[in-house]
Amino acid sequence: MRTIAVITALPLLLTACGYGSESTDDGKQAEVAAGAKKLSAGEVGIGYFPNLTHATALVGVQEGLLQKELGGTRIKATTFNAGPSEIEALNAGSIDIGFIGPSPSINGYTKSNGENLRIISGSASGGVKLVVNPARIKSLDDLKGKKIATPQLGNTQDVAFLNWIAEKGWKADAQSGKGDVSVVRTDNKIAPDAYKSGSIDGAWVPEPTASKLVAEGAKVLLDESTLWPDEKFVITNIIVSQKFLKEHPDVVEAVLRGSVKTNEWINAHPEEAKASANAALKKLSGKALPAEVIDPAWESITFLDDPLAATLDTQAKHAVKAGLLEEPGLKGIYDLAPLNKILKAEGKDAVDDAGLGTR
């Protein structure tokens, strides 16, 4: 297995769509029904972000849909603000299963020579937009010479924007961000203030940051989903520690059943699910998202079980093309057998690993 070789700072490349790099051990355990039977583990640590693209976890925990499938095995929920801390927690055994973006999944897998994790399901697609100051930028061609924010060097949106710039025939240095378009790495937490101050002309960012910028007067110029086949690309995966998968396959299957049922419920009851996700965010952050932010953000995200493996492979190729990592060996990053077993039982179609599954 070839290991990843990142130019400059590997930790930055591990970042997904988060808001910083801290983790919060909530120490929270879901209520378990009296007399419920435990599976092979008494507890399962599940990690996720307090972010709409992780709504499968937010809603699944909030509504008890994940706990219901686990019976007497308790969920211990831990929230993270970025990919590196979640990968570290998985490696340390502090969590067993995590909801996380494609970049940290790729880097976590390759950095460990394929020994620390497996992607076992998809969770969400989309929810990434290019939003701009309409007074300064009228069309996509107007981006040349402007300052456009991405969340962090080498994160999922940064790679996507660098690839888009290259496809336009423009040049930008991946490390410094300098070029025909200035790529300004700006934490999602401060992007709205940077926009208001005029220090950036727009941003290629995930939800709800994109809709927060729109609420400040920005205009959506491009939805990234329009650049992908069938307008779908992975934004959130479900990963598991290989050790935990081997030792507790029944627990992993239970979490996956809960995820499948949660996505089914979200798609059948979108308004209730949106309210549930916002209630979960309020619990975690102390503040719910206003309607002007959550409504458009929610509409742009698709919740699904398919990990859209071919798009993860493409995202890795984009990072290689940008010069941010060497060609990774991704064979074996997926183990979709447990998920496909569940989907078959539910009468749903199997999902594909794009040739990157376990042997």
Sine and cosine of phi, psi and omega as CSV:
sin_phi,cos_phi,sin_psi,cos_psi,sin_omega,cos_omega
0.00,0.00,0.78,-0.62,0.04,-1.00
-0.99,0.17,0.68,-0.74,0.00,-1.00
-1.00,0.00,0.36,-0.93,0.00,-1.00
-0.96,0.28,0.60,-0.80,0.09,-1.00
-0.77,-0.64,0.96,-0.29,-0.07,-1.00
-0.99,-0.16,0.69,-0.72,0.03,-1.00
-0.99,0.15,0.84,-0.54,-0.02,-1.00
0.99,0.14,-0.98,-0.18,-0.25,-0.97
-0.88,-0.47,0.97,-0.24,0.02,-1.00
-0.87,0.50,-0.68,0.73,-0.04,-1.00
-0.83,0.56,-0.55,0.83,0.00,-1.00
-0.92,0.38,-0.57,0.82,-0.01,-1.00
-0.94,0.35,-0.32,0.95,-0.01,-1.00
-0.97,0.23,-0.27,0.96,-0.12,-0.99
-0.94,0.33,0.63,-0.78,0.06,-1.00
-0.99,-0.16,-0.88,-0.48,-0.07,-1.00
-0.93,-0.37,0.54,0.84,-0.20,-0.98
-0.99,0.11,-0.09,-1.00,-0.05,-1.00
-0.84,-0.54,0.89,0.46,-0.01,-1.00
0.89,-0.46,-0.45,-0.89,-0.07,-1.00
-0.64,-0.77,0.21,0.98,-0.02,-1.00
-1.00,-0.03,0.44,-0.90,0.11,-0.99
-0.90,-0.44,0.38,-0.92,0.03,-1.00
-0.78,-0.63,0.91,-0.41,0.09,-1.00
-0.99,0.14,0.97,-0.22,-0.08,-1.00
-0.92,0.39,-0.36,0.93,-0.03,-1.00
0.88,0.47,0.32,0.95,-0.07,-1.00
-0.99,-0.11,0.70,-0.72,0.08,-1.00
-0.85,-0.52,0.71,-0.70,-0.03,-1.00
-0.92,0.38,0.44,-0.90,0.06,-1.00
-0.93,0.36,0.73,-0.68,-0.01,-1.00
-0.95,-0.32,0.70,-0.71,-0.01,-1.00
-0.89,0.46,0.63,-0.78,0.00,-1.00
-0.84,0.54,0.75,-0.67,0.04,-1.00
0.98,0.19,0.04,1.00,-0.01,-1.00
-0.91,0.41,0.66,-0.75,-0.07,-1.00
-0.99,0.12,0.73,-0.69,0.06,-1.00
-0.96,0.27,0.48,-0.88,0.14,-0.99
-1.00,0.03,-0.40,-0.92,-0.09,-1.00
-0.95,0.32,-0.25,0.97,0.08,-1.00
-0.84,-0.55,0.61,-0.80,0.00,-1.00
-0.97,0.23,-0.34,0.94,-0.06,-1.00
-0.51,-0.86,0.53,-0.85,0.10,-0.99
-0.75,-0.66,0.80,-0.60,0.02,-1.00
-1.00,0.05,0.84,-0.54,-0.02,-1.00
-0.87,-0.49,0.80,-0.60,-0.01,-1.00
-0.93,-0.36,0.55,-0.84,0.04,-1.00
-0.27,-0.96,0.15,-0.99,0.01,-1.00
-0.99,-0.14,0.51,-0.86,0.18,-0.98
-0.98,0.20,0.95,0.31,-0.17,-0.99
-0.55,-0.84,0.57,-0.82,-0.06,-1.00
-0.88,0.47,-0.50,0.87,0.03,-1.00
-0.94,0.34,-0.13,0.99,0.09,-1.00
-0.94,-0.34,0.47,0.88,-0.08,-1.00
-0.91,0.42,-0.41,0.91,0.08,-1.00
-0.85,0.53,-0.70,0.72,0.04,-1.00
-0.95,0.32,-0.71,0.70,-0.01,-1.00
-0.83,0.56,-0.76,0.65,-0.05,-1.00
-0.96,0.27,-0.64,0.77,-0.01,-1.00
-0.87,0.50,-0.62,0.78,0.06,-1.00
-0.97,0.23,-0.73,0.68,-0.04,-1.00
-0.84,0.55,-0.69,0.73,-0.07,-1.00
-1.00,-0.02,-0.02,1.00,0.01,-1.00
0.96,0.27,0.24,0.97,-0.05,-1.00
-0.95,0.31,-0.57,0.82,0.07,-1.00
-0.96,0.29,-0.70,0.71,-0.02,-1.00
-0.89,0.46,-0.59,0.81,0.00,-1.00
-0.85,0.53,-0.65,0.76,-0.01,-1.00
-0.96,0.27,-0.40,0.92,-0.04,-1.00
-1.00,0.06,-0.19,0.98,0.02,-1.00
0.88,0.48,-0.85,-0.53,-0.05,-1.00
-1.00,0.08,-0.02,1.00,0.07,-1.00
-0.99,0.10,0.89,-0.45,-0.11,-0.99
-0.98,0.18,0.55,-0.84,0.16,-0.99
-1.00,0.02,0.76,-0.65,0.21,-0.98
-0.94,-0.33,0.94,-0.34,-0.09,-1.00
-1.00,-0.02,0.71,-0.71,0.09,-1.00
-0.75,-0.66,0.77,-0.64,0.02,-1.00
-0.97,-0.24,0.52,-0.86,-0.05,-1.00
-0.77,-0.63,0.40,-0.92,0.03,-1.00
-0.97,-0.26,-0.11,0.99,0.02,-1.00
-0.28,-0.96,0.28,-0.96,-0.09,-1.00
-0.89,0.45,-0.68,0.73,-0.07,-1.00
-0.83,0.56,-0.70,0.72,-0.03,-1.00
-0.93,0.38,-0.53,0.85,0.03,-1.00
-0.94,0.33,-0.66,0.76,0.05,-1.00
-0.89,0.46,-0.66,0.75,0.04,-1.00
-0.87,0.49,-0.67,0.74,0.01,-1.00
-0.91,0.42,-0.63,0.78,0.05,-1.00
-0.90,0.43,-0.70,0.72,0.01,-1.00
-0.89,0.45,-0.58,0.81,-0.04,-1.00
-0.99,0.13,-0.16,0.99,-0.03,-1.00
0.99,0.11,0.18,0.98,0.03,-1.00
-0.96,0.29,-0.49,0.87,0.18,-0.98
-0.78,-0.63,0.34,-0.94,-0.01,-1.00
-0.94,-0.35,-0.55,0.84,-0.05,-1.00
-0.71,-0.70,0.62,-0.78,-0.03,-1.00
-0.63,-0.78,0.51,-0.86,0.17,-0.98
-0.99,-0.15,0.81,-0.58,-0.18,-0.98
-0.35,-0.94,0.34,-0.94,-0.04,-1.00
-0.99,0.17,0.12,-0.99,-0.07,-1.00
-0.92,0.38,-0.65,0.76,-0.04,-1.00
-0.88,0.47,-0.76,0.65,0.04,-1.00
-0.92,0.39,-0.48,0.88,0.07,-1.00
-0.89,0.45,-0.73,0.68,0.01,-1.00
-0.89,0.46,-0.75,0.66,-0.07,-1.00
-0.94,0.34,-0.63,0.78,0.05,-1.00
-0.88,0.47,-0.62,0.79,-0.01,-1.00
-0.95,0.32,-0.76,0.65,-0.07,-1.00
-0.95,0.31,-0.58,0.81,0.00,-1.00
-0.89,0.45,-0.49,0.87,-0.01,-1.00
-1.00,-0.09,0.23,0.97,-0.08,-1.00
0.84,0.54,0.58,0.82,0.08,-1.00
0.97,0.26,0.37,0.93,-0.13,-0.99
-0.95,-0.32,-0.14,0.99,-0.15,-0.99
-0.96,-0.29,-0.38,0.93,-0.08,-1.00
-0.54,-0.84,0.25,-0.97,0.20,-0.98
-0.70,-0.72,0.59,-0.81,0.19,-0.98
-1.00,0.07,0.81,-0.58,-0.09,-1.00
-0.90,-0.43,-0.11,0.99,0.02,-1.00
-0.16,-0.99,0.29,-0.96,0.23,-0.97
-1.00,-0.03,0.05,-1.00,0.02,-1.00
-0.53,-0.85,-0.70,0.71,-0.04,-1.00
-0.50,-0.87,0.45,-0.89,0.06,-1.00
-0.76,-0.65,0.50,-0.87,0.12,-0.99
0.99,0.14,-0.43,-0.90,0.03,-1.00
0.97,0.23,0.45,0.89,0.05,-1.00
-0.78,-0.63,0.75,-0.67,-0.07,-1.00
-0.66,-0.75,0.46,-0.89,0.20,-0.98
-0.99,-0.11,0.91,-0.41,0.02,-1.00
-0.89,-0.46,0.61,-0.79,-0.13,-0.99
-0.66,-0.75,0.28,-0.96,0.13,-0.99
-0.97,0.23,0.93,-0.37,-0.09,-1.00
-0.91,0.40,-0.30,0.95,0.04,-1.00
-0.97,0.23,-0.40,0.92,-0.05,-1.00
-0.96,-0.29,-0.43,0.90,-0.09,-1.00
-0.75,-0.67,0.89,-0.46,-0.02,-1.00
-0.98,-0.19,-0.49,0.87,-0.05,-1.00
-0.61,-0.79,0.16,-0.99,0.00,-1.00
-0.88,0.48,-0.57,0.82,0.01,-1.00
-0.91,0.41,-0.39,0.92,0.00,-1.00
-0.95,0.30,-0.14,0.99,-0.01,-1.00
-0.93,0.37,-0.40,0.91,-0.01,-1.00
-0.86,0.50,0.79,-0.61,-0.01,-1.00
1.00,0.05,-0.02,1.00,-0.04,-1.00
-0.98,-0.20,0.21,-0.98,0.01,-1.00
-0.97,-0.26,0.91,-0.42,-0.05,-1.00
-0.88,-0.48,0.79,-0.61,-0.03,-1.00
-1.00,0.10,0.58,-0.82,0.27,-0.96
-0.78,-0.62,0.35,-0.94,-0.12,-0.99
-0.89,0.45,-0.62,0.78,-0.06,-1.00
-0.16,-0.99,0.48,-0.88,0.02,-1.00
-0.80,0.60,0.84,-0.54,0.10,-0.99
0.99,0.17,0.03,1.00,0.02,-1.00
-0.97,0.22,0.06,-1.00,-0.13,-0.99
-0.84,0.54,-0.71,0.71,-0.02,-1.00
-0.96,0.29,-0.56,0.83,0.03,-1.00
-0.88,0.48,-0.72,0.70,0.02,-1.00
-0.89,0.46,-0.69,0.73,-0.02,-1.00
-0.88,0.47,-0.67,0.74,-0.03,-1.00
-0.94,0.35,-0.66,0.75,0.05,-1.00
-0.87,0.50,-0.63,0.78,0.02,-1.00
-0.92,0.39,-0.65,0.76,0.02,-1.00
-0.89,0.45,-0.67,0.74,0.04,-1.00
-0.85,0.52,-0.72,0.70,-0.02,-1.00
-0.89,0.46,-0.63,0.77,-0.01,-1.00
-0.94,0.35,-0.38,0.92,0.10,-0.99
-0.98,0.22,-0.15,0.99,-0.04,-1.00
1.00,0.05,0.15,0.99,0.02,-1.00
-1.00,-0.08,0.26,-0.97,0.00,-1.00
-0.88,-0.48,0.60,-0.80,0.10,-0.99
-0.46,-0.89,0.75,-0.66,0.04,-1.00
-0.95,0.31,0.84,-0.55,-0.11,-0.99
-0.88,0.47,-0.59,0.81,-0.07,-1.00
-0.97,0.22,-0.77,0.64,-0.07,-1.00
-1.00,0.07,-0.39,0.92,-0.06,-1.00
0.99,0.15,0.01,1.00,-0.04,-1.00
-0.99,0.12,0.59,-0.80,0.03,-1.00
0.31,-0.95,-0.41,-0.91,0.00,-1.00
-0.87,0.50,-0.54,0.84,0.19,-0.98
-0.86,-0.51,0.71,-0.71,0.05,-1.00
-1.00,0.06,0.89,-0.47,0.03,-1.00
-1.00,-0.06,0.93,-0.37,-0.10,-0.99
-0.96,-0.27,0.95,-0.31,-0.01,-1.00
-0.95,0.30,0.89,-0.45,-0.14,-0.99
-0.68,-0.73,0.87,-0.49,0.01,-1.00
-0.81,0.59,0.67,-0.75,-0.02,-1.00
-0.82,0.57,-0.50,0.86,-0.02,-1.00
-0.90,0.44,-0.55,0.84,-0.08,-1.00
-0.96,-0.28,-0.03,1.00,-0.01,-1.00
-0.84,0.55,-0.68,0.73,0.03,-1.00
-0.87,0.50,-0.65,0.76,0.03,-1.00
-0.93,0.37,-0.61,0.79,0.03,-1.00
-0.90,0.44,-0.61,0.80,0.03,-1.00
-0.92,0.39,-0.72,0.69,-0.02,-1.00
-0.88,0.48,-0.57,0.82,-0.02,-1.00
-0.98,0.20,-0.24,0.97,-0.01,-1.00
1.00,0.05,0.10,0.99,-0.03,-1.00
-0.97,0.24,-0.27,0.96,0.16,-0.99
-0.78,-0.63,0.46,-0.89,0.00,-1.00
-0.99,-0.14,-0.17,0.99,-0.01,-1.00
0.08,-1.00,-0.10,-0.99,-0.04,-1.00
-0.38,-0.93,0.56,-0.83,0.12,-0.99
-0.96,-0.30,0.99,-0.15,-0.23,-0.97
-0.62,-0.79,0.34,-0.94,0.05,-1.00
-0.99,0.12,0.21,-0.98,0.13,-0.99
-0.98,0.19,0.53,-0.84,0.14,0.99
-1.00,-0.01,0.12,0.99,-0.03,-1.00
-0.85,0.52,-0.66,0.75,0.00,-1.00
-0.84,0.54,-0.72,0.69,-0.02,-1.00
-0.95,0.31,-0.47,0.88,0.10,-0.99
-0.91,0.42,-0.63,0.78,0.04,-1.00
-0.93,0.37,-0.63,0.78,0.06,-1.00
-0.87,0.49,-0.63,0.78,0.04,-1.00
-0.90,0.44,-0.36,0.93,0.04,-1.00
-1.00,-0.03,0.07,1.00,0.05,-1.00
0.93,-0.38,-0.07,1.00,0.02,-1.00
-0.95,0.31,0.27,-0.96,0.00,-1.00
-0.83,-0.56,0.66,-0.76,0.07,-1.00
-0.96,0.27,0.87,-0.49,0.00,-1.00
-0.98,-0.18,-0.47,0.88,-0.03,-1.00
-0.42,-0.91,0.73,-0.69,0.16,-0.99
-0.99,-0.15,0.84,-0.54,-0.09,-1.00
-0.85,0.53,-0.47,0.88,-0.03,-1.00
-0.86,0.52,-0.46,0.89,-0.02,-1.00
-0.94,0.35,-0.21,0.98,0.00,-1.00
-1.00,-0.01,-0.09,1.00,-0.12,-0.99
-0.92,-0.39,0.48,-0.88,0.08,-1.00
-0.83,0.55,0.71,-0.71,-0.02,-1.00
0.86,0.51,0.21,0.98,0.01,-1.00
0.84,0.54,0.59,0.81,0.03,-1.00
-0.75,-0.66,0.67,-0.74,0.11,-0.99
-0.46,-0.89,0.53,-0.85,-0.08,-1.00
-0.94,0.34,0.74,-0.68,0.13,-0.99
-0.88,-0.48,-0.45,0.89,0.04,-1.00
-0.64,-0.77,0.78,-0.63,0.11,-0.99
-0.95,-0.30,0.21,-0.98,0.26,-0.97
-0.93,-0.37,0.81,-0.58,0.02,-1.00
-0.89,-0.46,0.31,-0.95,0.02,-1.00
-0.61,-0.79,0.53,-0.85,0.15,-0.99
-0.90,0.43,0.75,-0.66,0.00,-1.00
-0.87,0.50,-0.59,0.81,0.02,-1.00
-0.89,0.46,-0.72,0.70,-0.01,-1.00
-0.92,0.39,-0.63,0.78,0.03,-1.00
-0.88,0.48,-0.65,0.76,-0.02,-1.00
-0.94,0.33,-0.63,0.77,-0.10,-1.00
-1.00,0.07,-0.45,0.89,-0.09,-1.00
-0.69,-0.72,0.86,0.51,-0.02,-1.00
-0.88,0.47,-0.48,0.88,0.01,-1.00
-0.93,0.38,-0.58,0.81,0.02,-1.00
-0.94,0.34,-0.67,0.74,0.03,-1.00
-0.87,0.49,-0.70,0.72,0.02,-1.00
-0.89,0.45,-0.61,0.79,0.01,-1.00
-0.90,0.43,-0.68,0.73,0.04,-1.00
-0.89,0.45,-0.66,0.75,0.02,-1.00
-0.91,0.42,-0.64,0.77,0.07,-1.00
-0.87,0.49,-0.67,0.74,0.03,-1.00
-0.90,0.44,-0.62,0.78,0.03,-1.00
-0.91,0.42,-0.70,0.71,0.02,-1.00
-0.87,0.49,-0.70,0.71,-0.01,-1.00
-0.93,0.36,-0.57,0.82,0.04,-1.00
-0.91,0.40,-0.72,0.69,0.02,-1.00
-0.89,0.46,-0.61,0.79,0.05,-1.00
-0.88,0.47,-0.69,0.73,0.00,-1.00
-0.93,0.38,-0.66,0.75,0.03,-1.00
-0.85,0.53,-0.73,0.68,-0.06,-1.00
-0.95,0.31,-0.45,0.89,0.03,-1.00
-0.99,0.11,-0.43,0.90,-0.05,-1.00
-0.73,-0.68,0.90,0.44,-0.13,-0.99
-0.86,0.51,-0.63,0.78,-0.02,-1.00
-0.94,0.34,-0.69,0.72,0.05,-1.00
-0.90,0.44,-0.65,0.76,-0.01,-1.00
-0.91,0.41,-0.64,0.77,0.04,-1.00
-0.88,0.48,-0.68,0.73,0.02,-1.00
-0.90,0.43,-0.63,0.78,0.01,-1.00
-0.91,0.42,-0.70,0.72,0.03,-1.00
-0.89,0.46,-0.65,0.76,-0.01,-1.00
-0.93,0.37,-0.58,0.81,0.07,-1.00
-0.90,0.43,-0.63,0.78,0.04,-1.00
-0.91,0.41,-0.66,0.75,0.03,-1.00
-0.89,0.46,-0.63,0.78,0.02,-1.00
-0.90,0.44,-0.64,0.76,0.04,-1.00
-0.88,0.47,-0.66,0.75,-0.11,-0.99
-0.98,0.18,-0.60,0.80,-0.10,-0.99
-0.94,-0.35,-0.22,0.97,-0.03,-1.00
1.00,0.07,0.01,1.00,-0.05,-1.00
-0.53,-0.85,0.80,-0.60,0.07,-1.00
-0.99,0.16,0.37,-0.93,0.06,-1.00
-0.99,0.16,0.67,-0.74,0.05,-1.00
-0.93,0.37,0.37,-0.93,-0.04,-1.00
-0.85,0.53,-0.60,0.80,-0.04,-1.00
-0.91,0.41,-0.30,0.95,0.05,-1.00
-0.99,-0.17,-0.77,0.64,-0.11,-0.99
-0.94,0.33,-0.55,0.84,-0.07,-1.00
-0.89,0.46,-0.82,0.57,0.03,-1.00
-0.93,0.37,-0.53,0.85,0.01,-1.00
-0.90,0.43,-0.73,0.68,-0.03,-1.00
-0.88,0.47,-0.64,0.77,-0.05,-1.00
-0.90,0.44,-0.45,0.89,-0.09,-1.00
-1.00,0.02,-0.08,1.00,-0.03,-1.00
-0.97,-0.26,0.70,-0.72,0.07,-1.00
-0.94,-0.33,0.76,-0.65,0.01,-1.00
-0.97,-0.22,0.82,-0.57,-0.13,-0.99
-0.44,-0.90,0.32,-0.95,-0.03,-1.00
-1.00,0.01,-0.43,0.90,-0.02,-1.00
-0.91,0.42,0.82,-0.57,0.02,-1.00
-0.97,0.25,-0.07,1.00,0.02,-1.00
0.78,0.63,0.80,0.60,-0.14,-0.99
-0.84,0.55,-0.60,0.80,-0.01,-1.00
-0.89,0.47,-0.53,0.85,0.00,-1.00
-0.97,0.25,-0.52,0.85,0.10,-1.00
-0.90,0.43,-0.68,0.74,0.04,-1.00
-0.87,0.49,-0.66,0.75,0.03,-1.00
-0.90,0.43,-0.65,0.76,0.02,-1.00
-0.88,0.47,-0.62,0.78,0.06,-1.00
-0.89,0.45,-0.66,0.75,0.03,-1.00
-0.90,0.43,-0.59,0.80,0.05,-1.00
-0.89,0.45,-0.63,0.78,0.01,-1.00
-0.92,0.39,-0.62,0.79,0.06,-1.00
-0.90,0.44,-0.73,0.69,0.00,-1.00
-0.87,0.50,-0.59,0.81,0.01,-1.00
-0.97,0.24,-0.18,0.98,-0.02,-1.00
0.99,0.10,0.33,0.94,-0.04,-1.00
-1.00,-0.07,-0.28,0.96,0.12,-0.99
-0.38,-0.92,0.37,-0.93,0.07,-1.00
-0.99,0.13,0.29,-0.96,-0.04,-1.00
-0.79,0.61,0.89,-0.45,-0.03,-1.00
-1.00,0.06,0.48,-0.88,0.12,-0.99
-1.00,-0.05,0.98,-0.22,-0.12,-0.99
-0.98,-0.19,-0.01,1.00,0.01,-1.00
-0.86,0.51,0.81,-0.58,0.01,-1.00
0.99,-0.12,0.00,1.00,-0.02,-1.00
-0.94,0.35,-0.42,0.91,0.00,-1.00
-0.97,-0.25,0.62,-0.78,0.28,-0.96
-0.73,-0.68,1.00,-0.09,-0.08,-1.00
-0.99,-0.17,0.12,0.99,-0.01,-1.00
-0.87,0.50,-0.73,0.68,0.02,-1.00
-0.88,0.48,-0.66,0.75,0.00,-1.00
-0.90,0.43,-0.71,0.70,-0.03,-1.00
-0.91,0.41,-0.51,0.86,0.10,-0.99
-0.88,0.47,-0.69,0.72,0.00,-1.00
-0.93,0.36,-0.70,0.71,0.00,-1.00
-0.88,0.48,-0.64,0.77,0.03,-1.00
-0.88,0.47,-0.68,0.73,0.01,-1.00
-0.90,0.44,-0.47,0.88,0.00,-1.00
-1.00,0.01,0.01,1.00,-0.03,-1.00
0.96,0.26,0.41,0.91,-0.02,-1.00
-0.96,-0.27,0.33,-0.95,0.01,-1.00
-0.95,0.31,0.56,-0.83,0.08,-1.00
-0.93,0.36,0.39,-0.92,0.05,-1.00
-0.94,-0.34,0.35,-0.94,-0.17,-0.99
-0.95,-0.31,0.55,-0.84,0.01,-1.00
-0.98,-0.19,0.18,0.98,0.05,-1.00
0.82,0.57,0.50,0.87,0.02,-1.00
0.98,0.19,0.19,0.98,-0.04,-1.00
-0.94,-0.34,0.36,0.93,-0.03,-1.00
-1.00,0.08,0.13,-0.99,0.05,-1.00
-0.93,0.38,0.47,-0.88,-0.02,-1.00
-0.97,0.26,0.00,0.00,0.00,0.00
